[in-house]
Amino acid sequence: MAITSSAKKAHRAGKRKRVFNLRRKSETESRVKDFRRLIVAKDKVGATKLIPSLYKALDKAVKTKYLKANTASRLKSRAMIALNKLN
């Protein structure tokens, strides 16, 4: 357990940040999962509608340092490749 007052404060701040980090993580992962489900189901219209929210979730994940920029870029690129293959 934290002993000094600054360590106690850091512990409280970490607990608060954990809530935001988990929310960002679940939002990002659910968008990716939803998109992949639509691709497997060959639903091009649904997948196309989901692209903006997928990009938004990935960009916010990069902004909050949940994902690295190259990882998000790779996921976006692969999403568009998968969408374009549905023709």
Secondary structure by P-SEA (a helix, b strand, c coil): ccccaaaaaaaaaaaaaaaaaaaaaaaaaaaaaaaaaaaaacaaaaaaaaaaaaaaaaaaaaaaccccaaaaaaaaaaaaaaaaacc
